[in-house]
Amino acid sequence: MADEEKKKQPKNELEAFLEAHKEQFERFRRIAEETEEEMEEIARRKAEHPEMTDTEHQIAVTNAFLAENPDLPHATLSPKDDKK
């Protein structure tokens, strides 16, 4: 009986807000779960292949690819000359 009385009472502002935005909160919860799963996958990949997060390794792989495929359009980056 007490539960029925609580349901009949007007909701406070917080409960009304939560009720009105229930779908949005559910969407955020699903996004958070998917993000957590993706972060676990990224951590697993980093653990399996730590060299793939090494900048020097990535530069070497990119330069080797460009050397093997000189006909592909690409941009070349060079260090900024701070001596001017």
C-alpha positions in Angstrom: 0.0 0.0 0.0 2.9 2.4 0.7 4.2 1.8 -2.8 0.9 2.8 -4.3 0.8 6.0 -2.2 4.4 6.9 -3.4 3.3 6.5 -7.0 0.3 8.8 -6.6 2.5 11.5 -5.0 3.8 14.2 -7.4 7.4 13.6 -8.5 10.1 15.9 -7.4 12.1 17.8 -10.0 14.9 15.3 -10.1 12.6 12.3 -10.7 10.7 14.3 -13.3 13.9 15.2 -15.1 15.2 11.6 -15.0 11.9 10.4 -16.4 11.9 13.0 -19.2 15.4 12.2 -20.3 15.4 8.5 -19.7 16.0 7.6 -23.4 19.0 10.0 -23.6 20.6 8.5 -20.5 20.1 5.0 -21.9 21.8 6.1 -25.1 24.7 7.6 -23.1 25.0 4.3 -21.1 25.2 2.3 -24.3 27.8 4.6 -25.7 29.9 4.3 -22.5 29.7 0.5 -22.7 30.8 0.5 -26.3 33.6 2.9 -25.6 34.8 0.7 -22.7 34.8 -2.4 -25.0 36.7 -0.5 -27.6 39.3 0.7 -25.1 39.7 -2.9 -23.9 40.3 -4.0 -27.5 42.9 -1.2 -28.0 44.7 -2.1 -24.8 44.8 -5.8 -26.0 46.2 -4.8 -29.4 48.8 -2.6 -27.7 49.8 -5.5 -25.5 50.1 -7.8 -28.4 52.0 -5.4 -30.7 53.7 -2.7 -28.6 55.9 -1.6 -31.6 52.8 -0.4 -33.4 52.5 2.5 -30.9 56.2 3.5 -31.3 56.4 6.6 -33.4 59.8 5.7 -34.8 58.5 2.4 -36.0 55.5 4.1 -37.6 57.7 6.6 -39.4 59.9 3.8 -40.6 57.0 1.8 -41.9 55.5 4.8 -43.6 58.8 5.8 -45.3 59.3 2.2 -46.5 55.8 2.2 -48.0 56.5 5.5 -49.8 59.8 4.3 -51.1 58.1 1.2 -52.5 55.2 3.2 -54.0 56.7 6.5 -55.4 53.8 7.0 -57.8 51.2 7.4 -55.1 50.4 11.0 -54.2 51.6 12.0 -50.8 52.6 14.9 -48.6 56.2 15.2 -47.3 56.7 16.7 -43.8 60.0 18.2 -42.8 61.2 19.6 -39.5 60.6 23.3 -39.0 63.7 25.4 -39.3 63.9 27.5 -36.2 67.2 29.1 -37.1 65.6 32.0 -39.0 
